[in-house]
Amino acid sequence: MGLDTTHNAFHGAYSSFMRFRKGLVNHSLKTDVMNFIGFGGNVPEETIESPGLRRLIHQSDCDGEISPDDCKLIADYLETIIPELSEGELKDRSIQFRDGCLLAHSKSEFIEFE
């Protein structure tokens, strides 16, 4: 059992999705996602300047959906950081999630978390 999304954006363990988001926050903000409200910390998500990263952090890791407009925000954010990432799981997951978001946006469809 794990997390599957539509548009091939993500397939894997819930813990892998959490590592993905932790890696993005660490890379972009040089802090731990656990410092944010909703993850046990006291830093409001609103302090995250990137709307794409903020939206991805806000997403539940087990259900829900991402709107086509939010998919575009997330894809734009990932597009800016992918060249900065070292080869490995974080870069691979970022490319896959960006591609899934772009596909969903191009079809005006939601990414659904199942």
C-alpha positions in Angstrom: 0.0 0.0 0.0 1.2 3.5 -0.8 0.5 6.7 -2.5 -0.6 6.7 -6.2 -1.6 9.8 -8.1 -3.2 10.4 -11.4 -1.1 11.7 -14.4 1.8 9.6 -13.2 2.9 12.4 -10.9 3.8 10.2 -8.0 3.8 6.5 -7.1 5.4 5.2 -3.9 5.3 5.0 -0.2 3.8 7.7 1.9 7.2 8.1 3.5 8.7 8.6 0.1 6.3 11.5 -0.6 7.3 13.0 2.8 11.0 12.7 1.9 10.3 14.3 -1.4 8.7 17.4 0.3 11.3 17.4 3.0 14.0 17.5 0.3 12.4 20.3 -1.5 12.0 22.4 1.6 15.6 21.7 2.7 16.9 22.6 -0.8 14.8 25.8 -1.3 14.5 27.1 2.3 17.5 25.5 4.0 15.2 24.3 6.8 13.2 21.3 7.8 9.5 20.9 6.8 8.9 19.8 10.4 9.3 23.5 11.4 6.0 24.4 9.7 2.6 24.4 11.2 0.8 21.2 10.0 4.0 19.3 10.5 4.4 19.9 14.2 6.3 23.2 14.1 5.2 26.8 14.6 6.3 28.5 11.3 3.2 29.4 9.1 3.2 28.1 5.6 2.4 31.6 4.4 6.1 32.5 5.0 7.1 30.3 2.1 7.6 32.8 -0.8 7.1 30.3 -3.7 3.4 29.7 -4.2 4.2 26.3 -5.9 6.3 25.1 -3.0 3.7 26.4 -0.5 0.9 24.5 -2.3 2.9 21.3 -2.5 3.7 21.5 1.2 0.0 22.0 2.0 -1.0 18.9 0.1 -2.0 15.8 2.1 0.1 12.8 1.5 -2.8 10.4 1.4 -5.8 12.0 -0.2 -7.2 15.0 -1.9 -6.4 16.7 -5.2 -4.4 19.4 -6.9 -6.3 21.8 -9.2 -5.0 22.5 -12.7 -4.0 26.1 -11.7 -2.1 24.8 -8.7 -0.5 22.1 -10.9 0.9 25.0 -13.0 2.3 26.8 -9.9 4.0 23.6 -8.7 5.4 22.8 -12.1 6.8 26.3 -12.4 8.5 26.0 -9.0 9.9 22.6 -9.8 11.2 23.8 -13.2 13.3 26.5 -11.5 15.0 24.1 -9.1 15.5 21.0 -11.1 18.7 22.3 -12.7 20.1 22.9 -9.2 19.4 19.4 -7.9 22.0 16.6 -7.8 21.3 13.4 -9.6 19.2 11.1 -7.4 15.8 10.5 -6.0 14.9 14.1 -5.3 15.7 15.2 -8.8 14.0 12.1 -10.3 10.8 12.7 -8.2 10.9 16.4 -9.0 11.0 15.7 -12.8 8.2 13.1 -12.5 6.0 15.4 -10.4 6.6 18.4 -12.7 5.7 16.3 -15.7 2.5 15.0 -14.1 1.5 18.5 -13.1 2.2 19.8 -16.6 0.1 17.0 -18.1 -2.8 17.6 -15.7 -2.7 21.4 -16.4 -2.6 20.9 -20.1 -5.8 18.8 -19.9 -7.4 21.1 -17.3 -7.6 18.1 -15.0 -7.0 17.7 -11.3 -4.2 15.4 -10.0 -6.0 13.1 -7.6 -4.3 11.4 -4.7 -5.5 7.8 -4.2 
